[in-house]
Amino acid sequence: MISPLELAANVVMAVSILLAGRNSIHTWWTGIVGCILFGVLFYQAKLFADVILQLFFVGTSVLGYRQWRFGNAGKPKAISPVGKRTLLKIVPLGLIVVSLYGLLLHRFTDAYAPFWDSGILVFSVVAQVLMMRRNVECWIFWLAVNSIAVPLYAGRDLYLTSGLYACYWIHAVVAVIYWQRLLAAEKTQKIAKNGFGKKLADETG
């Protein structure tokens, strides 16, 4: 049976995620509300790594709002790629942290599926940090997180949450395509602007 808490958490978070996919700064404050609700829900389900994750999201959502609005020398921060070299460092390091934290959960708590729960925590942190930086690759990591979350939450009878995370998986695919188009448009605009500036300088020089 779906509890009112699970329903409220998913509705608010769905709004936040849709806003993120549309590159809207309002994703951050709606995300704070959703994370607080999910933190309580996951505590009741004994998904302790997810509880810590929601607390992390609340803090980073405050920072994310500031970064998106003022992160470019006081101006709104533009979408940018993170770079292949950075990704090659992030993934193996993330897997190591997943293993270590999963061992801690397995040893010292009665957490359900500690390694999968740890995977959601670690790579959600990575995805959130990249989203704060407005890096388009954040959606690749959200895809990975959602792939783990769907069966994990279903295993704890959180069927609404599991179903919505399946929708989030599809949304992440759409979002990464949309952000890539925005990135390409920004690059084209920058090239055109630089070209116009150079032409103007040549004509007046």
N, C-alpha and C positions, 0 to 999 in steps of 0.2 A: 504493500500500500504506500502510495506517495504521501509523504508528510507535508504539511504547509511550509515547513522550513526548507525542505528540498525544492519545492515548487518556487518559492520566493527567490532562493539563491540562484536557481537556473534562469528565471525570467530576467533578473537584474544582470546576471553575467552575460546572457545572450545579447542584451542591448549593448553592453560594453564591448563585446567582441565584434559585433556588427559595426560599431562606431570605429573600432580599431582598423578593421578591414577597409573602411572608407577613409582612413587617414585623418580621422576627426579627433581633435584634442579632448573632446568630451568623454572619450573612452576611459580617461584616468579617474575622474571622480565617480563615475558609475561603477568602475572596477573596484574601487575601495569598498563601496557598499556591498557588492557581490562577494568580495573576498571575506569580509567579516561574517557574512551569512554562511559561506562555505566552510569557514574555519570551525564554526560551531557544529555544523553537520558532520564534518570529517572526524571531529573529536568524539562525537557520539558513535561513529562507525569504527573507531579505533584505527583510523588511518593517520597515525601521528605525524608521519613525514609530511603529509598533505596539510596538517594543521600549521606546522612550521612554515610551510610554503605560502600559505595564505597570509601569515603575518609579514613575511618577506614582501609579498605583493602589495600589501597596504603601504609599507614604507617606500618601496620603489615607485609606486603610483604617484606619490607626492613628488618624488624626484623627477619622474617621467614627465609630469605636467610642466614643471619648470624647464626641463631640458627641451621639450618640444616648442615651448613658447619663447624661451630666451637663450637657447643653447648655441645660437650662431651669432656671437658677439652682440647679444641683446635682441636679436631678431629670431623669428621662427626657424627651427632647424629643418633642413631639407633631407629628403630620402637619399641614402647613399649605400653602396655595397661595403661589406666588411672585408673582403679580400680572401683569396684561396689559401694563402699562407696562414692566416689567422684561423680559418676553419680547420686546417690540418692540425693545428695545435689544440683547438677547443675540443674536438671529438674524442681523441684518445684520453685526454686529461679528464674529460667528463665521465668516461667509462670507468676510469680508475676511482674517481670519487663515488660513483654509483656503487661500486663493489664494496668500498670501505664503509660507506654509510649504511648500506644494506646489511653488512656484517654486524654493525653496531645495533641496528634495529632487531636483528635476529637474536643477538646475544642478550640484550638487556630489556627488551619489551616483548609484549605478546602481539605485536603488529601483524596484520594480515598481509601476506605476500610482500615481505620487507624489501626484497630486491627490486621488484617491479614498482613498489611505492617509492623507493629511493630514486629509481630512474625518472619517474614523473617529477620529483622534486628537483633533481640536479638539472635536467634539461629544460625544465620550466624556468629555472633561474637563468640559464643561458639565453633562452628565448626572450625572457623579460628584459634582460640587460641589452640585448640587441635591439629590442623594440624601443627601449628608452633612447638608444642612439639613432633610432629611425633607420636601422639597417634592414634592407629588404630580406636578408636571409633569416630574419627572426621567424618568418612563416614556415621555413623548412623545419625548424626545431619544434614549432607548434604542431606540425604534422606528425613528427615522431612522438611527441607527448600524447597527442590524441589517440594515436595507434595503440599505445599502452593503456591509456585511461579507459577506453571503451570496455574491454573484457574485465579489467580490474574492478571497476565500479559495478558492473553487472554481477560479479562474484560476491559483492556485498549487498545485493538486492537493491542497489540504487539505480533502478532501471531507467528512471527519467533522466538522471544525470548521465548514464551511459549512452542513452539514445541521443541526448543533446550533444555529447562529445563526438558522436558519429557525424552529426550535422556540422559541428565545428571543424571536423576533418575536411569536409567538403568546402566549408567556408575558407579554410586556410589555403586550399588550392586556388580558389577564386581570388583571395587576397594577394597571394604572391604574384599572380599574373597581373592584377591591377596595380600593385606597387611597382612592378617591373616596367609597366607602361608609363607610370608617373615619373619613374627614374629616367627612362628614355626621353620623355618629353622635356624634363628639366635639362638634360644634357644637350638636346637639340636647341633649346632656348638659350642656353649659355653659349653654345658655339655661335649661334646667330648673333647674339649680343656682342660677343668678342669680335666677330667678323665685321660687324657694323662699326664698332669702335675703332678697329684698325683702319677700315676704309675712310672713316671720317678724319682720322689722324693723318692719313696719307694725303687727303684732299686739302687739308688746312696746313700741312707741313711745308 
